[in-house]
Amino acid sequence: MRKPRDYDAELKALDDKAKVLKVRRLEQLGQLVMATGADALPIEQLAGALLIAIEQKDVAAAEAQRARGAAFFRAAKRAGRSASGNGEISEANDGAAPSSAAPERTS
């Protein structure tokens, strides 16, 4: 005879996992803001820049933003490899939110 499933325990485990993922996502977002230097901006300006990015309808402009973001992460990964000395990226700098060696921002 099969053991009955404990749906309540499974739902609680899934809920706990979702909470952990949400906290991790918020932490990574904060790390990203700091790594890009955007933490120096007034909060209203940062919010405005994010809203402009979300409202972007021009496909070419959106692609240019995506490419610039990808280049930022590639540069941060290379800097992480050279800083660690062994060719590996530290767990804290896995590309999700680089925290060191941010490239210079251009206006």
N, C-alpha and C positions, 0 to 999 in steps of 0.2 A: 504494500500500500504506500502511496506517495505521501510525502510530508506536505501539509498545506502551506501555501505561501503566506508570508506575513506582509500583506500589502501596506499596512501602516508603517512598518519598519522600513520598507523599501522607499515609500514616499518621503519619510523623514530623512533617510540617507540622501535621496536626490535633492531635497530642499536644502540640507546642510551643504552639499556639494555646490549648489547654485549660489548660496551665500558666499562661500569661499571664493568662487570664480568672480563674483561681483566685486568683492573686496580687492582681489588681485588686479582686476581691470582698472579700478579706481586708482590703485597705487601706481600702476604702469602709466596711466594717463598723467598723474602728477609728476612722475619721473620724466616723461616725455616733455612736459611743459618746462621743467627745469633744464633738461638736456639741450633744448633748443634755445634757451635763454629767454623764453617768453614769460618767465616768472618776473622779469624786470618790468614788464608792461603793466599799465593800470588794468585792473580786472575788466573794466568796461571796454577797453581797446581790444583785449584778448577775446572777449565774448563777441565783439563786432567782427573781428577777423574770422572767427569760427563760423559765425552766421553767414558771412560772405562766401566762405568756402562751401557751406552746405547748400546755399542758394545758387551756386554756380550752374548755369545752364549751358555755357559754352564748352563743348566737348574738348576742343583743343586746349583751352585754359585749364580745364580739369586734368587733362593728361599731363600738361606741363607741371602742375602742382604735384601730381602723383610721382612723376619722374624726379622732381626735386626732393621729395620725401624719401624716395628709394635711394637716391644718391647720398642723402644725409645718413641713412642707416648703413649703407656700404662703407662710407668714410669712417663712421663710428666703429664698425666691426673691424676694419683694418687697424684703426688706432688701438682697439682693444687687444688684438692679436699681438701687435708690436709691444704693447705695454706689459702683457703677461709673459712674454719671452718664450713660451712653449708652443705657440701657434694655436692655442685654444682660447676661446672667449670665455670669460668667467660667467658663472651662472647668473650673477646680478646684471650682466651686460650681454644678454642673449639675443639682442636685436629688437626685442620688444620695446624697450625704452632705454636707449643708451644713456649712461650717466656720466661719462667722461669723454674728454677730447672732442667736444662738439665743434664742428667747423665754424668758421667765422660767418656771421650773418651779414648779408648785404641788403641794403634798403632799396 
